[in-house]
Amino acid sequence: MSPFFSLFLPVLLFLFLLTVGFTLRARNVGVVMMWIGTLGIFAITCWTILEKLPA
């Protein structure tokens, strides 16, 4: 799998969780999905930044 798709697929998954969670925000499961999506996008962003820093 190319580096682009190995980063693109998790981002797409977490954005999908954010979208579905926002539509279900009146229920507890929707709030949990939004949390997971937000933390996942944040984690991918931090991982990518840390990966690019010199050792």
HTML snippet that shows the backbone in 3Dmol.js (N, CA, C, O; Angstrom):
<script src="https://3Dmol.org/build/3Dmol-min.js"></script>
<div id="view" style="width:600px;height:400px;position:relative"></div>
<script>
const pdb = `
ATOM      1  N   MET A   1       0.850  -1.175   0.000  1.00  0.00           N
ATOM      2  CA  MET A   1       0.000   0.000   0.000  1.00  0.00           C
ATOM      3  C   MET A   1       0.899   1.243   0.000  1.00  0.00           C
ATOM      4  O   MET A   1       1.895   1.298   0.722  1.00  0.00           O
ATOM      5  N   SER A   2       0.548   2.202  -0.789  1.00  0.00           N
ATOM      6  CA  SER A   2       1.364   3.412  -0.889  1.00  0.00           C
ATOM      7  C   SER A   2       1.233   4.259   0.378  1.00  0.00           C
ATOM      8  O   SER A   2       0.245   4.143   1.103  1.00  0.00           O
ATOM      9  N   PRO A   3       2.223   5.106   0.643  1.00  0.00           N
ATOM     10  CA  PRO A   3       2.142   5.964   1.841  1.00  0.00           C
ATOM     11  C   PRO A   3       0.935   6.890   1.816  1.00  0.00           C
ATOM     12  O   PRO A   3       0.382   7.225   2.864  1.00  0.00           O
ATOM     13  N   PHE A   4       0.524   7.305   0.618  1.00  0.00           N
ATOM     14  CA  PHE A   4      -0.649   8.172   0.526  1.00  0.00           C
ATOM     15  C   PHE A   4      -1.898   7.460   1.026  1.00  0.00           C
ATOM     16  O   PHE A   4      -2.646   8.016   1.830  1.00  0.00           O
ATOM     17  N   PHE A   5      -2.131   6.246   0.561  1.00  0.00           N
ATOM     18  CA  PHE A   5      -3.337   5.529   0.954  1.00  0.00           C
ATOM     19  C   PHE A   5      -3.275   5.045   2.401  1.00  0.00           C
ATOM     20  O   PHE A   5      -4.309   4.913   3.054  1.00  0.00           O
ATOM     21  N   SER A   6      -2.076   4.782   2.901  1.00  0.00           N
ATOM     22  CA  SER A   6      -1.984   4.369   4.297  1.00  0.00           C
ATOM     23  C   SER A   6      -2.308   5.523   5.241  1.00  0.00           C
ATOM     24  O   SER A   6      -2.635   5.285   6.403  1.00  0.00           O
ATOM     25  N   LEU A   7      -2.227   6.746   4.776  1.00  0.00           N
ATOM     26  CA  LEU A   7      -2.641   7.898   5.576  1.00  0.00           C
ATOM     27  C   LEU A   7      -4.065   8.332   5.220  1.00  0.00           C
ATOM     28  O   LEU A   7      -4.800   8.813   6.081  1.00  0.00           O
ATOM     29  N   PHE A   8      -4.449   8.166   3.971  1.00  0.00           N
ATOM     30  CA  PHE A   8      -5.754   8.621   3.501  1.00  0.00           C
ATOM     31  C   PHE A   8      -6.905   7.794   4.071  1.00  0.00           C
ATOM     32  O   PHE A   8      -7.947   8.347   4.424  1.00  0.00           O
ATOM     33  N   LEU A   9      -6.731   6.503   4.162  1.00  0.00           N
ATOM     34  CA  LEU A   9      -7.825   5.642   4.636  1.00  0.00           C
ATOM     35  C   LEU A   9      -8.197   5.893   6.096  1.00  0.00           C
ATOM     36  O   LEU A   9      -9.389   5.976   6.392  1.00  0.00           O
ATOM     37  N   PRO A  10      -7.241   6.020   7.033  1.00  0.00           N
ATOM     38  CA  PRO A  10      -7.657   6.354   8.400  1.00  0.00           C
ATOM     39  C   PRO A  10      -8.289   7.738   8.511  1.00  0.00           C
ATOM     40  O   PRO A  10      -9.231   7.932   9.279  1.00  0.00           O
ATOM     41  N   VAL A  11      -7.771   8.702   7.744  1.00  0.00           N
ATOM     42  CA  VAL A  11      -8.379  10.037   7.771  1.00  0.00           C
ATOM     43  C   VAL A  11      -9.821   9.958   7.274  1.00  0.00           C
ATOM     44  O   VAL A  11     -10.718  10.569   7.855  1.00  0.00           O
ATOM     45  N   LEU A  12     -10.036   9.214   6.213  1.00  0.00           N
ATOM     46  CA  LEU A  12     -11.386   9.054   5.684  1.00  0.00           C
ATOM     47  C   LEU A  12     -12.297   8.364   6.693  1.00  0.00           C
ATOM     48  O   LEU A  12     -13.463   8.733   6.832  1.00  0.00           O
ATOM     49  N   LEU A  13     -11.775   7.369   7.394  1.00  0.00           N
ATOM     50  CA  LEU A  13     -12.558   6.660   8.404  1.00  0.00           C
ATOM     51  C   LEU A  13     -12.943   7.584   9.556  1.00  0.00           C
ATOM     52  O   LEU A  13     -14.094   7.585   9.994  1.00  0.00           O
ATOM     53  N   PHE A  14     -11.978   8.374  10.052  1.00  0.00           N
ATOM     54  CA  PHE A  14     -12.280   9.262  11.177  1.00  0.00           C
ATOM     55  C   PHE A  14     -13.200  10.402  10.759  1.00  0.00           C
ATOM     56  O   PHE A  14     -14.037  10.832  11.553  1.00  0.00           O
ATOM     57  N   LEU A  15     -13.069  10.895   9.553  1.00  0.00           N
ATOM     58  CA  LEU A  15     -14.003  11.921   9.078  1.00  0.00           C
ATOM     59  C   LEU A  15     -15.408  11.344   8.908  1.00  0.00           C
ATOM     60  O   LEU A  15     -16.397  12.036   9.148  1.00  0.00           O
ATOM     61  N   PHE A  16     -15.495  10.083   8.494  1.00  0.00           N
ATOM     62  CA  PHE A  16     -16.794   9.426   8.392  1.00  0.00           C
ATOM     63  C   PHE A  16     -17.430   9.291   9.783  1.00  0.00           C
ATOM     64  O   PHE A  16     -18.632   9.502   9.947  1.00  0.00           O
ATOM     65  N   LEU A  17     -16.610   8.938  10.781  1.00  0.00           N
ATOM     66  CA  LEU A  17     -17.128   8.852  12.150  1.00  0.00           C
ATOM     67  C   LEU A  17     -17.613  10.214  12.640  1.00  0.00           C
ATOM     68  O   LEU A  17     -18.645  10.305  13.306  1.00  0.00           O
ATOM     69  N   LEU A  18     -16.879  11.263  12.316  1.00  0.00           N
ATOM     70  CA  LEU A  18     -17.312  12.606  12.699  1.00  0.00           C
ATOM     71  C   LEU A  18     -18.643  12.963  12.044  1.00  0.00           C
ATOM     72  O   LEU A  18     -19.530  13.518  12.692  1.00  0.00           O
ATOM     73  N   THR A  19     -18.777  12.644  10.767  1.00  0.00           N
ATOM     74  CA  THR A  19     -20.001  12.980  10.041  1.00  0.00           C
ATOM     75  C   THR A  19     -21.209  12.228  10.587  1.00  0.00           C
ATOM     76  O   THR A  19     -22.253  12.823  10.855  1.00  0.00           O
ATOM     77  N   VAL A  20     -21.061  10.926  10.747  1.00  0.00           N
ATOM     78  CA  VAL A  20     -22.178  10.122  11.251  1.00  0.00           C
ATOM     79  C   VAL A  20     -22.478  10.479  12.704  1.00  0.00           C
ATOM     80  O   VAL A  20     -23.640  10.537  13.106  1.00  0.00           O
ATOM     81  N   GLY A  21     -21.439  10.717  13.480  1.00  0.00           N
ATOM     82  CA  GLY A  21     -21.647  11.109  14.874  1.00  0.00           C
ATOM     83  C   GLY A  21     -22.373  12.437  14.995  1.00  0.00           C
ATOM     84  O   GLY A  21     -23.188  12.624  15.898  1.00  0.00           O
ATOM     85  N   PHE A  22     -22.077  13.362  14.083  1.00  0.00           N
ATOM     86  CA  PHE A  22     -22.757  14.651  14.134  1.00  0.00           C
ATOM     87  C   PHE A  22     -24.237  14.513  13.799  1.00  0.00           C
ATOM     88  O   PHE A  22     -25.071  15.220  14.364  1.00  0.00           O
ATOM     89  N   THR A  23     -24.566  13.607  12.883  1.00  0.00           N
ATOM     90  CA  THR A  23     -25.979  13.417  12.560  1.00  0.00           C
ATOM     91  C   THR A  23     -26.724  12.732  13.704  1.00  0.00           C
ATOM     92  O   THR A  23     -27.937  12.894  13.841  1.00  0.00           O
ATOM     93  N   LEU A  24     -26.001  11.966  14.525  1.00  0.00           N
ATOM     94  CA  LEU A  24     -26.622  11.271  15.662  1.00  0.00           C
ATOM     95  C   LEU A  24     -26.266  11.936  16.989  1.00  0.00           C
ATOM     96  O   LEU A  24     -26.231  11.259  18.017  1.00  0.00           O
ATOM     97  N   ARG A  25     -26.004  13.227  16.994  1.00  0.00           N
ATOM     98  CA  ARG A  25     -25.487  13.901  18.191  1.00  0.00           C
ATOM     99  C   ARG A  25     -26.482  13.951  19.341  1.00  0.00           C
ATOM    100  O   ARG A  25     -26.085  14.252  20.466  1.00  0.00           O
ATOM    101  N   ALA A  26     -27.748  13.671  19.105  1.00  0.00           N
ATOM    102  CA  ALA A  26     -28.729  13.662  20.187  1.00  0.00           C
ATOM    103  C   ALA A  26     -28.624  12.399  21.031  1.00  0.00           C
ATOM    104  O   ALA A  26     -29.112  12.360  22.160  1.00  0.00           O
ATOM    105  N   ARG A  27     -27.989  11.367  20.485  1.00  0.00           N
ATOM    106  CA  ARG A  27     -27.827  10.105  21.207  1.00  0.00           C
ATOM    107  C   ARG A  27     -26.402  10.002  21.748  1.00  0.00           C
ATOM    108  O   ARG A  27     -25.498  10.701  21.290  1.00  0.00           O
ATOM    109  N   ASN A  28     -26.224   9.141  22.705  1.00  0.00           N
ATOM    110  CA  ASN A  28     -24.890   8.952  23.289  1.00  0.00           C
ATOM    111  C   ASN A  28     -23.901   8.372  22.296  1.00  0.00           C
ATOM    112  O   ASN A  28     -22.723   8.728  22.313  1.00  0.00           O
ATOM    113  N   VAL A  29     -24.369   7.484  21.434  1.00  0.00           N
ATOM    114  CA  VAL A  29     -23.463   6.856  20.468  1.00  0.00           C
ATOM    115  C   VAL A  29     -22.918   7.893  19.484  1.00  0.00           C
ATOM    116  O   VAL A  29     -21.778   7.774  19.034  1.00  0.00           O
ATOM    117  N   GLY A  30     -23.703   8.890  19.152  1.00  0.00           N
ATOM    118  CA  GLY A  30     -23.242   9.938  18.256  1.00  0.00           C
ATOM    119  C   GLY A  30     -22.157  10.787  18.877  1.00  0.00           C
ATOM    120  O   GLY A  30     -21.196  11.171  18.211  1.00  0.00           O
ATOM    121  N   VAL A  31     -22.315  11.080  20.160  1.00  0.00           N
ATOM    122  CA  VAL A  31     -21.292  11.866  20.863  1.00  0.00           C
ATOM    123  C   VAL A  31     -19.993  11.076  20.951  1.00  0.00           C
ATOM    124  O   VAL A  31     -18.913  11.643  20.781  1.00  0.00           O
ATOM    125  N   VAL A  32     -20.083   9.787  21.212  1.00  0.00           N
ATOM    126  CA  VAL A  32     -18.890   8.941  21.276  1.00  0.00           C
ATOM    127  C   VAL A  32     -18.215   8.875  19.910  1.00  0.00           C
ATOM    128  O   VAL A  32     -16.988   8.926  19.823  1.00  0.00           O
ATOM    129  N   MET A  33     -19.000   8.762  18.850  1.00  0.00           N
ATOM    130  CA  MET A  33     -18.429   8.725  17.501  1.00  0.00           C
ATOM    131  C   MET A  33     -17.726  10.035  17.166  1.00  0.00           C
ATOM    132  O   MET A  33     -16.674  10.023  16.528  1.00  0.00           O
ATOM    133  N   MET A  34     -18.291  11.156  17.584  1.00  0.00           N
ATOM    134  CA  MET A  34     -17.626  12.437  17.347  1.00  0.00           C
ATOM    135  C   MET A  34     -16.321  12.529  18.125  1.00  0.00           C
ATOM    136  O   MET A  34     -15.331  13.048  17.609  1.00  0.00           O
ATOM    137  N   TRP A  35     -16.307  12.030  19.362  1.00  0.00           N
ATOM    138  CA  TRP A  35     -15.077  12.034  20.149  1.00  0.00           C
ATOM    139  C   TRP A  35     -13.999  11.186  19.486  1.00  0.00           C
ATOM    140  O   TRP A  35     -12.851  11.614  19.363  1.00  0.00           O
ATOM    141  N   ILE A  36     -14.369   9.996  19.065  1.00  0.00           N
ATOM    142  CA  ILE A  36     -13.397   9.102  18.423  1.00  0.00           C
ATOM    143  C   ILE A  36     -12.874   9.726  17.131  1.00  0.00           C
ATOM    144  O   ILE A  36     -11.674   9.673  16.860  1.00  0.00           O
ATOM    145  N   GLY A  37     -13.753  10.309  16.343  1.00  0.00           N
ATOM    146  CA  GLY A  37     -13.334  10.953  15.103  1.00  0.00           C
ATOM    147  C   GLY A  37     -12.411  12.125  15.351  1.00  0.00           C
ATOM    148  O   GLY A  37     -11.403  12.274  14.661  1.00  0.00           O
ATOM    149  N   THR A  38     -12.735  12.957  16.321  1.00  0.00           N
ATOM    150  CA  THR A  38     -11.906  14.128  16.625  1.00  0.00           C
ATOM    151  C   THR A  38     -10.538  13.699  17.152  1.00  0.00           C
ATOM    152  O   THR A  38      -9.511  14.205  16.699  1.00  0.00           O
ATOM    153  N   LEU A  39     -10.520  12.784  18.088  1.00  0.00           N
ATOM    154  CA  LEU A  39      -9.241  12.316  18.640  1.00  0.00           C
ATOM    155  C   LEU A  39      -8.409  11.581  17.592  1.00  0.00           C
ATOM    156  O   LEU A  39      -7.181  11.657  17.604  1.00  0.00           O
ATOM    157  N   GLY A  40      -9.076  10.877  16.695  1.00  0.00           N
ATOM    158  CA  GLY A  40      -8.353  10.184  15.631  1.00  0.00           C
ATOM    159  C   GLY A  40      -7.691  11.141  14.655  1.00  0.00           C
ATOM    160  O   GLY A  40      -6.539  10.937  14.274  1.00  0.00           O
ATOM    161  N   ILE A  41      -8.400  12.178  14.248  1.00  0.00           N
ATOM    162  CA  ILE A  41      -7.823  13.176  13.353  1.00  0.00           C
ATOM    163  C   ILE A  41      -6.685  13.904  14.050  1.00  0.00           C
ATOM    164  O   ILE A  41      -5.649  14.169  13.440  1.00  0.00           O
ATOM    165  N   PHE A  42      -6.872  14.230  15.328  1.00  0.00           N
ATOM    166  CA  PHE A  42      -5.819  14.887  16.097  1.00  0.00           C
ATOM    167  C   PHE A  42      -4.585  13.995  16.215  1.00  0.00           C
ATOM    168  O   PHE A  42      -3.459  14.475  16.086  1.00  0.00           O
ATOM    169  N   ALA A  43      -4.787  12.705  16.459  1.00  0.00           N
ATOM    170  CA  ALA A  43      -3.669  11.773  16.588  1.00  0.00           C
ATOM    171  C   ALA A  43      -2.916  11.621  15.265  1.00  0.00           C
ATOM    172  O   ALA A  43      -1.686  11.583  15.257  1.00  0.00           O
ATOM    173  N   ILE A  44      -3.633  11.536  14.164  1.00  0.00           N
ATOM    174  CA  ILE A  44      -2.978  11.417  12.860  1.00  0.00           C
ATOM    175  C   ILE A  44      -2.184  12.677  12.545  1.00  0.00           C
ATOM    176  O   ILE A  44      -1.082  12.598  12.003  1.00  0.00           O
ATOM    177  N   THR A  45      -2.738  13.838  12.882  1.00  0.00           N
ATOM    178  CA  THR A  45      -2.032  15.094  12.649  1.00  0.00           C
ATOM    179  C   THR A  45      -0.752  15.168  13.481  1.00  0.00           C
ATOM    180  O   THR A  45       0.305  15.536  12.968  1.00  0.00           O
ATOM    181  N   CYS A  46      -0.848  14.820  14.754  1.00  0.00           N
ATOM    182  CA  CYS A  46       0.341  14.838  15.623  1.00  0.00           C
ATOM    183  C   CYS A  46       1.375  13.819  15.158  1.00  0.00           C
ATOM    184  O   CYS A  46       2.571  14.111  15.154  1.00  0.00           O
ATOM    185  N   TRP A  47       0.932  12.638  14.771  1.00  0.00           N
ATOM    186  CA  TRP A  47       1.854  11.604  14.306  1.00  0.00           C
ATOM    187  C   TRP A  47       2.589  12.064  13.051  1.00  0.00           C
ATOM    188  O   TRP A  47       3.797  11.856  12.932  1.00  0.00           O
ATOM    189  N   THR A  48       1.887  12.676  12.129  1.00  0.00           N
ATOM    190  CA  THR A  48       2.509  13.142  10.893  1.00  0.00           C
ATOM    191  C   THR A  48       3.517  14.249  11.166  1.00  0.00           C
ATOM    192  O   THR A  48       4.587  14.270  10.559  1.00  0.00           O
ATOM    193  N   ILE A  49       3.193  15.166  12.068  1.00  0.00           N
ATOM    194  CA  ILE A  49       4.122  16.243  12.412  1.00  0.00           C
ATOM    195  C   ILE A  49       5.362  15.667  13.085  1.00  0.00           C
ATOM    196  O   ILE A  49       6.482  16.046  12.740  1.00  0.00           O
ATOM    197  N   LEU A  50       5.178  14.756  14.042  1.00  0.00           N
ATOM    198  CA  LEU A  50       6.308  14.162  14.746  1.00  0.00           C
ATOM    199  C   LEU A  50       7.176  13.321  13.818  1.00  0.00           C
ATOM    200  O   LEU A  50       8.392  13.245  13.991  1.00  0.00           O
ATOM    201  N   GLU A  51       6.547  12.694  12.840  1.00  0.00           N
ATOM    202  CA  GLU A  51       7.283  11.877  11.881  1.00  0.00           C
ATOM    203  C   GLU A  51       8.207  12.729  11.007  1.00  0.00           C
ATOM    204  O   GLU A  51       9.275  12.272  10.602  1.00  0.00           O
ATOM    205  N   LYS A  52       7.801  13.950  10.721  1.00  0.00           N
ATOM    206  CA  LYS A  52       8.579  14.823   9.855  1.00  0.00           C
ATOM    207  C   LYS A  52       9.698  15.572  10.582  1.00  0.00           C
ATOM    208  O   LYS A  52      10.584  16.135   9.939  1.00  0.00           O
ATOM    209  N   LEU A  53       9.662  15.581  11.899  1.00  0.00           N
ATOM    210  CA  LEU A  53      10.707  16.273  12.654  1.00  0.00           C
ATOM    211  C   LEU A  53      12.026  15.499  12.567  1.00  0.00           C
ATOM    212  O   LEU A  53      12.034  14.269  12.512  1.00  0.00           O
ATOM    213  N   PRO A  54      13.135  16.236  12.556  1.00  0.00           N
ATOM    214  CA  PRO A  54      14.418  15.526  12.533  1.00  0.00           C
ATOM    215  C   PRO A  54      14.685  14.832  13.879  1.00  0.00           C
ATOM    216  O   PRO A  54      14.296  15.319  14.940  1.00  0.00           O
ATOM    217  N   ALA A  55      15.337  13.719  13.798  1.00  0.00           N
ATOM    218  CA  ALA A  55      15.590  12.911  15.014  1.00  0.00           C
ATOM    219  C   ALA A  55      16.652  13.485  15.903  1.00  0.00           C
ATOM    220  O   ALA A  55      16.959  12.912  16.948  1.00  0.00           O
TER     221      ALA A  55
END
`;
const viewer = $3Dmol.createViewer("view");
viewer.addModel(pdb, "pdb");
viewer.setStyle({}, {cartoon: {color: "spectrum"}});
viewer.zoomTo();
viewer.render();
</script>
